[in-house]
Amino acid sequence: MKKYSDMASILQNLSISSDSTLNDLESLRIDKDGDVEVYYSPFDYITPTAKIVLVGITPGKTQLLNALLSLEKCFKQGCTPAEALIVTKKEGAFSGRLRENLVELLNCIGIHKKLNITNSSSLFGEDSHLIHTTSVLRQPVFIKGKDYSGSTPDMLKHPLLQKQIELYLKEEIRQLPDAIYIPLGSKVAKVFEIFIQQGLLNENQVLSGLPHPSGANAGRISYFLGNTSKEAIPPNSTTKPEILDKAKQEILKKLTTLAI
């Protein structure tokens, strides 16, 4: 397991910009197997008071760069490493358009009401103590230099990706055993089905069925939010209204019985 302390000297001397490429970040590469590359990102911080845990697939290049730029800014302001990691996690995790979509999805299922806050957007601001954000593969994974989508290779079968799940995600769950977990997208949900089977989590702790907030999922997100009618979806579309309707109903049903 790679931690900030292992990478501190590299991070403190790293020169980056919003236009940096993976080649510019080669010193942060911590693992490689053929076309699969894993880079370190400063997402070590685990929110000890979190009631909700949001779980994506893996940080993309945008999230990695945002996190590194945030860390660099913190260093210049004189933050301690511990302070910098907290700020970096808050600013880098699910950043960009991902966060906008995610806030809309969380509001749609009423997470903000369950937590007695005005809007889910504050979970990334003044109410960040209520939420922990992570990924099945916490350290960013790239395939041939592109963001890993969760499809190929299968993260449940590829040894390098399996190792990440064991080293990082399972350890985070052990530290937050009573939180409610929200896997984002079907690929993440499959991982959590296995965790439930293994007894790592209780079925009632996992709210599966929320579409992944990626822009590539715009059709599913729009339908889930109620912005697109069932009639407007073409028969050959990858957006399946019946599946999304069922998932939404199950999430709302679970939320009515959960005490958060």
C-alpha positions as a Markdown table, in Angstrom:
| # | Residue | x | y | z |
|---|---|---|---|---|
| 1 | Met | 0.0 | 0.0 | 0.0 |
| 2 | Lys | 1.4 | 3.4 | -1.1 |
| 3 | Lys | 0.8 | 6.3 | 1.3 |
| 4 | Tyr | 1.6 | 10.0 | 1.3 |
| 5 | Ser | 4.7 | 9.3 | 3.4 |
| 6 | Asp | 6.1 | 7.0 | 0.8 |
| 7 | Met | 5.6 | 9.7 | -2.0 |
| 8 | Ala | 6.2 | 12.9 | 0.0 |
| 9 | Ser | 9.6 | 13.8 | -1.5 |
| 10 | Ile | 8.3 | 13.2 | -5.1 |
| 11 | Leu | 5.1 | 15.2 | -4.5 |
| 12 | Gln | 6.9 | 18.2 | -2.9 |
| 13 | Asn | 9.2 | 18.5 | -5.9 |
| 14 | Leu | 6.7 | 17.8 | -8.6 |
| 15 | Ser | 6.0 | 20.6 | -11.2 |
| 16 | Ile | 2.6 | 20.3 | -12.7 |
| 17 | Ser | -0.1 | 22.3 | -14.4 |
| 18 | Ser | -3.7 | 21.6 | -15.5 |
| 19 | Asp | -2.2 | 20.6 | -18.9 |
| 20 | Ser | 0.2 | 18.1 | -17.5 |
| 21 | Thr | 0.2 | 14.7 | -19.2 |
| 22 | Leu | 0.7 | 11.2 | -17.7 |
| 23 | Asn | 4.3 | 11.4 | -19.1 |
| 24 | Asp | 4.8 | 14.4 | -16.9 |
| 25 | Leu | 3.6 | 12.4 | -13.9 |
| 26 | Glu | 5.7 | 9.3 | -14.5 |
| 27 | Ser | 7.4 | 9.6 | -11.2 |
| 28 | Leu | 4.0 | 9.0 | -9.6 |
| 29 | Arg | 3.5 | 5.7 | -11.4 |
| 30 | Ile | 3.4 | 3.0 | -8.7 |
| 31 | Asp | 2.5 | -0.1 | -10.7 |
| 32 | Lys | 2.3 | -1.4 | -14.3 |
| 33 | Asp | 1.2 | -4.6 | -16.0 |
| 34 | Gly | 1.2 | -4.4 | -19.8 |
| 35 | Asp | -1.2 | -1.6 | -20.9 |
| 36 | Val | -2.5 | -1.2 | -17.3 |
| 37 | Glu | -0.8 | 1.6 | -15.3 |
| 38 | Val | -1.5 | 2.8 | -11.7 |
| 39 | Tyr | -0.5 | 6.2 | -10.4 |
| 40 | Tyr | -0.4 | 7.5 | -6.9 |
| 41 | Ser | -3.0 | 10.1 | -5.9 |
| 42 | Pro | -3.0 | 12.0 | -2.6 |
| 43 | Phe | -6.4 | 10.6 | -1.5 |
| 44 | Asp | -5.2 | 9.0 | 1.7 |
| 45 | Tyr | -7.5 | 10.8 | 4.0 |
| 46 | Ile | -10.5 | 8.8 | 5.4 |
| 47 | Thr | -13.3 | 10.9 | 7.0 |
| 48 | Pro | -13.7 | 9.2 | 10.4 |
| 49 | Thr | -17.2 | 10.8 | 11.0 |
| 50 | Ala | -18.6 | 9.9 | 7.6 |
| 51 | Lys | -22.2 | 8.6 | 7.6 |
| 52 | Ile | -22.2 | 8.2 | 3.8 |
| 53 | Val | -19.5 | 6.7 | 1.6 |
| 54 | Leu | -19.6 | 7.4 | -2.2 |
| 55 | Val | -17.7 | 4.9 | -4.2 |
| 56 | Gly | -16.7 | 5.4 | -7.9 |
| 57 | Ile | -14.6 | 3.3 | -10.2 |
| 58 | Thr | -11.2 | 5.0 | -10.1 |
| 59 | Pro | -10.1 | 8.7 | -10.2 |
| 60 | Gly | -9.5 | 9.9 | -13.8 |
| 61 | Lys | -6.8 | 12.2 | -15.0 |
| 62 | Thr | -8.9 | 15.2 | -14.3 |
| 63 | Gln | -9.3 | 14.2 | -10.6 |
| 64 | Leu | -5.7 | 13.3 | -10.3 |
| 65 | Leu | -4.5 | 16.7 | -11.6 |
| 66 | Asn | -7.0 | 18.6 | -9.5 |
| 67 | Ala | -5.8 | 16.7 | -6.4 |
| 68 | Leu | -2.1 | 17.4 | -7.2 |
| 69 | Leu | -2.7 | 21.1 | -7.9 |
| 70 | Ser | -4.7 | 21.4 | -4.7 |
| 71 | Leu | -1.8 | 19.7 | -2.8 |
| 72 | Glu | 0.7 | 22.1 | -4.4 |
| 73 | Lys | -1.4 | 25.1 | -3.4 |
| 74 | Cys | -1.6 | 23.8 | 0.2 |
| 75 | Phe | 2.1 | 23.4 | 0.4 |
| 76 | Lys | 2.6 | 27.0 | -0.7 |
| 77 | Gln | 0.2 | 28.2 | 1.9 |
| 78 | Gly | 2.2 | 26.4 | 4.6 |
| 79 | Cys | -0.2 | 23.6 | 5.4 |
| 80 | Thr | 1.0 | 20.6 | 7.3 |
| 81 | Pro | 0.8 | 17.3 | 5.3 |
| 82 | Ala | -2.2 | 16.2 | 7.4 |
| 83 | Glu | -4.0 | 19.4 | 6.6 |
| 84 | Ala | -3.1 | 19.3 | 2.9 |
| 85 | Leu | -4.5 | 15.7 | 2.5 |
| 86 | Ile | -7.8 | 16.7 | 4.0 |
| 87 | Val | -8.2 | 19.7 | 1.7 |
| 88 | Thr | -6.9 | 17.8 | -1.3 |
| 89 | Lys | -9.5 | 15.0 | -0.8 |
| 90 | Lys | -12.3 | 17.5 | -0.5 |
| 91 | Glu | -11.3 | 19.5 | -3.6 |
| 92 | Gly | -10.1 | 16.6 | -5.8 |
| 93 | Ala | -12.5 | 13.8 | -5.3 |
| 94 | Phe | -15.3 | 13.6 | -7.9 |
| 95 | Ser | -14.3 | 17.0 | -9.1 |
| 96 | Gly | -15.4 | 18.7 | -12.3 |
| 97 | Arg | -18.7 | 17.8 | -14.1 |
| 98 | Leu | -18.7 | 14.5 | -12.1 |
| 99 | Arg | -19.5 | 16.4 | -8.9 |
| 100 | Glu | -22.3 | 18.4 | -10.5 |
| 101 | Asn | -24.0 | 15.2 | -11.7 |
| 102 | Leu | -23.4 | 13.5 | -8.4 |
| 103 | Val | -25.0 | 16.3 | -6.4 |
| 104 | Glu | -28.1 | 16.1 | -8.6 |
| 105 | Leu | -28.4 | 12.4 | -8.2 |
| 106 | Leu | -28.0 | 12.5 | -4.4 |
| 107 | Asn | -30.6 | 15.3 | -4.1 |
| 108 | Cys | -32.9 | 13.2 | -6.3 |
| 109 | Ile | -32.9 | 10.3 | -3.8 |
| 110 | Gly | -33.1 | 12.7 | -0.9 |
| 111 | Ile | -29.8 | 12.1 | 0.8 |
| 112 | His | -29.7 | 15.8 | 1.9 |
| 113 | Lys | -33.0 | 15.4 | 3.7 |
| 114 | Lys | -31.8 | 12.2 | 5.4 |
| 115 | Leu | -28.8 | 14.0 | 6.6 |
| 116 | Asn | -30.8 | 17.1 | 7.6 |
| 117 | Ile | -28.8 | 19.5 | 5.3 |
| 118 | Thr | -30.2 | 21.9 | 2.7 |
| 119 | Asn | -28.5 | 20.5 | -0.4 |
| 120 | Ser | -26.1 | 17.7 | -1.2 |
| 121 | Ser | -23.6 | 20.2 | -2.6 |
| 122 | Ser | -22.6 | 21.1 | 1.0 |
| 123 | Leu | -21.2 | 17.6 | 1.4 |
| 124 | Phe | -18.3 | 18.9 | -0.6 |
| 125 | Gly | -18.0 | 22.0 | 1.6 |
| 126 | Glu | -19.2 | 22.8 | 5.1 |
| 127 | Asp | -20.8 | 19.3 | 5.6 |
| 128 | Ser | -17.9 | 17.3 | 4.3 |
| 129 | His | -17.5 | 15.6 | 7.7 |
| 130 | Leu | -20.7 | 13.6 | 6.9 |
| 131 | Ile | -19.2 | 12.0 | 3.7 |
| 132 | His | -16.3 | 9.9 | 2.6 |
| 133 | Thr | -15.5 | 9.7 | -1.0 |
| 134 | Thr | -13.4 | 6.8 | -2.5 |
| 135 | Ser | -13.2 | 4.4 | -5.4 |
| 136 | Val | -13.0 | 0.7 | -5.9 |
| 137 | Leu | -9.6 | 1.4 | -7.3 |
| 138 | Arg | -8.4 | 4.3 | -5.2 |
| 139 | Gln | -5.2 | 4.9 | -7.0 |
| 140 | Pro | -5.9 | 6.1 | -10.6 |
| 141 | Val | -5.8 | 3.4 | -13.3 |
| 142 | Phe | -5.1 | 4.1 | -16.9 |
| 143 | Ile | -5.3 | 1.8 | -19.9 |
| 144 | Lys | -3.0 | 2.8 | -22.8 |
| 145 | Gly | -2.9 | 6.2 | -21.2 |
| 146 | Lys | -6.7 | 6.6 | -21.1 |
| 147 | Asp | -9.0 | 6.7 | -18.0 |
| 148 | Tyr | -10.1 | 3.2 | -17.0 |
| 149 | Ser | -13.9 | 2.8 | -17.4 |
| 150 | Gly | -14.2 | -0.4 | -15.3 |
| 151 | Ser | -14.9 | -2.7 | -18.3 |
| 152 | Thr | -11.6 | -4.1 | -19.7 |
| 153 | Pro | -9.8 | -5.6 | -18.0 |
| 154 | Asp | -12.3 | -6.9 | -15.4 |
| 155 | Met | -11.2 | -5.4 | -12.1 |
| 156 | Leu | -12.5 | -8.5 | -10.3 |
| 157 | Lys | -10.2 | -10.8 | -12.3 |
| 158 | His | -7.1 | -8.7 | -13.1 |
| 159 | Pro | -4.4 | -9.4 | -10.4 |
| 160 | Leu | -3.1 | -5.8 | -10.3 |
| 161 | Leu | -6.6 | -4.4 | -9.9 |
| 162 | Gln | -7.7 | -7.1 | -7.4 |
| 163 | Lys | -4.7 | -6.1 | -5.3 |
| 164 | Gln | -5.9 | -2.5 | -5.1 |
| 165 | Ile | -9.3 | -3.6 | -3.9 |
| 166 | Glu | -7.8 | -5.7 | -1.2 |
| 167 | Leu | -5.2 | -3.1 | -0.1 |
| 168 | Tyr | -7.3 | 0.0 | -0.2 |
| 169 | Leu | -11.0 | -0.3 | -0.4 |
| 170 | Lys | -11.4 | -3.2 | 2.0 |
| 171 | Glu | -9.3 | -1.3 | 4.6 |
| 172 | Glu | -11.5 | 1.8 | 4.2 |
| 173 | Ile | -14.6 | -0.3 | 4.8 |
| 174 | Arg | -13.0 | -1.8 | 7.9 |
| 175 | Gln | -12.4 | 1.8 | 9.2 |
| 176 | Leu | -16.0 | 2.8 | 8.4 |
| 177 | Pro | -18.0 | -0.4 | 9.3 |
| 178 | Asp | -21.3 | 1.4 | 10.1 |
| 179 | Ala | -21.5 | 3.8 | 7.2 |
| 180 | Ile | -24.0 | 3.7 | 4.3 |
| 181 | Tyr | -22.3 | 2.9 | 1.0 |
| 182 | Ile | -23.4 | 4.2 | -2.3 |
| 183 | Pro | -21.7 | 2.4 | -5.3 |
| 184 | Leu | -21.8 | 4.6 | -8.4 |
| 185 | Gly | -22.7 | 2.5 | -11.5 |
| 186 | Ser | -23.3 | -1.2 | -12.1 |
| 187 | Lys | -19.6 | -2.1 | -12.2 |
| 188 | Val | -19.0 | -0.8 | -8.7 |
| 189 | Ala | -22.2 | -2.4 | -7.5 |
| 190 | Lys | -20.9 | -5.8 | -8.6 |
| 191 | Val | -17.9 | -5.4 | -6.3 |
| 192 | Phe | -20.2 | -4.6 | -3.4 |
| 193 | Glu | -22.4 | -7.6 | -4.1 |
| 194 | Ile | -19.3 | -9.7 | -3.4 |
| 195 | Phe | -18.6 | -7.7 | -0.2 |
| 196 | Ile | -22.1 | -8.5 | 1.0 |
| 197 | Gln | -21.6 | -12.2 | 0.2 |
| 198 | Gln | -18.3 | -12.2 | 2.1 |
| 199 | Gly | -20.0 | -10.6 | 5.1 |
| 200 | Leu | -17.9 | -7.5 | 4.9 |
| 201 | Leu | -21.1 | -5.4 | 4.7 |
| 202 | Asn | -24.8 | -5.8 | 5.4 |
| 203 | Glu | -27.1 | -5.6 | 2.5 |
| 204 | Asn | -29.0 | -2.8 | 4.1 |
| 205 | Gln | -25.9 | -0.7 | 4.2 |
| 206 | Val | -25.5 | -0.6 | 0.4 |
| 207 | Leu | -27.6 | 1.6 | -1.8 |
| 208 | Ser | -27.0 | 0.1 | -5.3 |
| 209 | Gly | -28.5 | 1.4 | -8.5 |
| 210 | Leu | -27.4 | 5.0 | -8.8 |
| 211 | Pro | -26.0 | 5.7 | -12.3 |
| 212 | His | -22.4 | 6.6 | -12.5 |
| 213 | Pro | -22.1 | 10.4 | -12.6 |
| 214 | Ser | -19.8 | 10.4 | -15.7 |
| 215 | Gly | -20.7 | 12.6 | -18.6 |
| 216 | Ala | -20.7 | 9.5 | -20.8 |
| 217 | Asn | -23.8 | 8.4 | -18.7 |
| 218 | Ala | -25.8 | 11.5 | -19.6 |
| 219 | Gly | -28.8 | 9.5 | -20.9 |
| 220 | Arg | -29.2 | 7.3 | -17.8 |
| 221 | Ile | -28.6 | 10.3 | -15.4 |
| 222 | Ser | -31.2 | 12.4 | -17.2 |
| 223 | Tyr | -33.8 | 9.6 | -17.0 |
| 224 | Phe | -33.0 | 8.8 | -13.4 |
| 225 | Leu | -33.5 | 12.5 | -12.5 |
| 226 | Gly | -36.8 | 12.6 | -14.3 |
| 227 | Asn | -35.6 | 15.0 | -17.0 |
| 228 | Thr | -36.2 | 12.6 | -19.8 |
| 229 | Ser | -39.5 | 10.6 | -20.3 |
| 230 | Lys | -39.6 | 6.9 | -21.0 |
| 231 | Glu | -41.2 | 7.7 | -24.3 |
| 232 | Ala | -38.3 | 9.8 | -25.4 |
| 233 | Ile | -35.8 | 7.0 | -25.1 |
| 234 | Pro | -35.1 | 5.1 | -28.4 |
| 235 | Pro | -35.7 | 1.3 | -28.3 |
| 236 | Asn | -32.0 | 0.6 | -29.0 |
| 237 | Ser | -30.7 | 3.0 | -26.3 |
| 238 | Thr | -28.3 | 1.8 | -23.6 |
| 239 | Thr | -30.6 | 3.6 | -21.1 |
| 240 | Lys | -33.0 | 1.0 | -19.8 |
| 241 | Pro | -35.9 | 2.7 | -18.0 |
| 242 | Glu | -37.2 | -0.5 | -16.3 |
| 243 | Ile | -33.8 | -1.2 | -14.7 |
| 244 | Leu | -33.4 | 2.4 | -13.6 |
| 245 | Asp | -37.0 | 2.6 | -12.2 |
| 246 | Lys | -36.5 | -0.5 | -10.2 |
| 247 | Ala | -33.2 | 0.6 | -8.8 |
| 248 | Lys | -34.6 | 4.0 | -7.8 |
| 249 | Gln | -37.6 | 2.4 | -6.1 |
| 250 | Glu | -35.3 | 0.0 | -4.1 |
| 251 | Ile | -33.0 | 2.9 | -3.1 |
| 252 | Leu | -35.9 | 5.0 | -1.9 |
| 253 | Lys | -37.4 | 2.0 | 0.0 |
| 254 | Lys | -34.2 | 1.3 | 1.8 |
| 255 | Leu | -33.7 | 5.0 | 2.7 |
| 256 | Thr | -37.1 | 5.1 | 4.4 |
| 257 | Thr | -36.0 | 2.4 | 6.9 |
| 258 | Leu | -32.4 | 3.5 | 7.4 |
| 259 | Ala | -31.4 | 5.6 | 10.4 |
| 260 | Ile | -28.4 | 7.7 | 9.3 |
